[in-house]
Amino acid sequence: SLRVYEYELTTNKQEILYIPNGFVNGFKAKEENSKLMIMSNFGLNEIKDDQIRFDQNKWAKWNS
């Protein structure tokens, strides 16, 4: 029953999508050779035990 927020980022407009702590997130490239830059306030060595995985189809409509 959680609300799903969907955003589409494009090369036509430079944007930053901020995802607050506690939110589940996922991403999908819609075009070949797409690039995504992820910035975090934690290093990879600080989050190794803090990764929770969900079924990829639990909330997202990946085929649209």
C-alpha positions in Angstrom: 0.0 0.0 0.0 3.0 2.3 -0.3 2.9 5.2 -2.7 5.1 5.0 -5.8 6.8 8.1 -7.1 8.1 7.9 -10.7 10.5 10.3 -12.3 12.0 10.4 -15.8 15.3 12.2 -16.2 16.4 13.2 -19.7 19.4 14.9 -21.4 17.1 17.7 -22.4 17.1 19.1 -18.9 19.8 18.8 -16.3 18.2 17.7 -13.1 19.1 16.2 -9.7 16.7 13.7 -8.1 17.1 13.7 -4.3 16.0 10.5 -2.6 15.7 10.9 1.2 16.9 8.3 3.6 14.5 5.4 4.2 13.1 5.4 0.6 13.4 2.3 -1.6 14.7 3.2 -5.1 15.5 1.7 -8.4 16.4 2.9 -11.8 16.2 1.8 -15.5 18.0 3.2 -18.5 15.5 3.7 -21.4 18.2 4.4 -24.0 21.4 2.6 -25.0 24.6 4.2 -23.7 22.7 6.0 -20.9 24.8 7.2 -17.9 23.7 7.8 -14.4 25.7 9.5 -11.7 24.9 8.6 -8.1 26.1 10.7 -5.2 25.8 9.6 -1.6 26.8 10.9 1.8 28.1 7.4 2.7 31.0 5.4 1.2 30.4 1.8 -0.1 32.4 0.4 2.9 29.9 2.1 5.2 26.7 0.6 3.7 27.7 -3.0 3.0 25.4 -4.3 5.8 22.6 -1.8 5.0 21.4 -3.1 1.7 17.9 -4.5 1.5 16.7 -6.1 -1.7 13.1 -6.4 -2.9 11.5 -8.1 -5.8 12.1 -5.8 -8.7 8.4 -5.9 -9.7 7.0 -5.2 -6.2 6.2 -1.5 -6.9 7.6 -0.6 -10.4 6.1 -1.0 -13.8 9.4 -1.7 -15.6 7.9 -2.5 -19.0 6.3 0.9 -19.6 
